[in-house]
């Protein structure tokens, strides 16, 4: 499956952005999806994930209550709604897909994901 992330940009602290990740070339509805981010000089970290049915979600503590992950299997797209953005949210954001995941399970580690998008830059100014 190929993943194309979009929606990044420059926003002031307290603002919002919605990232999209469009999938093609695979059975999207059977992939658990995740969003990760990587800031300069730091390791890639889990942000949020959603099961392939969409019934389960999980978030990193740093974004819980501010970010929401969702998916539209009819459109082969997963979204990350980011509200109340902070300068420390500045990073390149990546979407990823994991296959062979049990129903209702959200994967939180990078090694669980086989397919990655190209990343989209999110910059939050103070």
Secondary structure, DSSP 8 states (H G I E B T S, - for coil): -EEEEE--EEEETT--EEEEEEEESS-GGGSEEEEEEE-TTS--EEEEEE-TTS--EEE-TTTTTTEEEEEETTTTEEEEEE-S--GGG-EEEEEEEE-S--TT----SGGG--EE---EEEEEE-
